[in-house]
Amino acid sequence: MPFFNYKEKKIYYQINGNGTEKAIIFIHGSGGNSNLWKYQLNDLDGISSKIAVDLPSHAQSDKFSELSLDLYVDVLNVLIDRLKLNEVILAGQSLGGAVIQSYYFKYPEKVSALVLIATGARLRVLPSTFEILKKDFQEFLKFSPIGAFYKETSKEITDFYIKEAAKTEREVFHDDYSICDRFDVMDKMNLIKIPCLIICGKDDKLTPPKYATFFNDKIEESELILIDKAGHIVMLEKPDEVNQAIEDFIEKYLTV
Ligand code: COA
């Protein structure tokens, strides 16, 4: 299982592929980890390498004393440099979307395309989310699928999500949500000059289709895919549709 070093700490990532030609790197959302991309790591076609990272303090990566968006961006940069990738597509869900937008604004020349999944250019968090998290972590985990999933998403999927989320400490969830709450790049969309695929579940209550439409209206070269019967964890809820959208996007916009 691969790890890379970041300032004496170990960062875990999963890789499925052979080579450095063209890679897509997936960044999870608040309290998540790389396992939430299992259907993309295993089933996505049309690209030589698929990579997913556990951000600092998440799942198998080492614990850090302080978490920040700058840290997440810096860790991603070290990974990209270590793997010596030729062409990089960044895909991020929710908080991961904030990470990849920030990465692009800092290192525009190192990214070929963005896949913005269930995310936004501004990610204010409901005050009640912080309150429930503070009051009772087990309750928070138990009820998290209500906001995060389409109402008919199977128990198998929501249970898998809870099991993975339970690997994250309460404080890490808190820090991730605080990072989201402060994130706002709504006035920087005109700076995005690479192709962007925007994916959003039609029943996403946490980052609603309005956020996706905003991206699509403001970004010069973008494509919007709204997915039926899916909520905020769309990559687990509708993996076939998400993978198809990414494959079509890669074929259309990127060199092989
Ligand atoms: N893209 C486009 N529009 C956005 C946006 C985005 N990323 N983020 C906010 N806006 C819009 C809102 O729709 C709102 O528009 P309106 O005035 O026409 O209704 C306006 O900008 C201000 O919204 P916001 O900054 O969110 O402040 P608020 O006080 O209206 O609402 C919350 C605060 C927390 C209630 C609200 O952001 C919310 O419901 N968030 C989703 C729930 C959540 O916790 N998500 C987790 C994200 S990680």
Residues whose N, C-alpha, C, O or C-beta is under 5 A from the ligand:
A	BS01	COA	G120 A121 R122 L123 R124 V125 L126 C180 K205 L206 T207 K210 Y211 F214
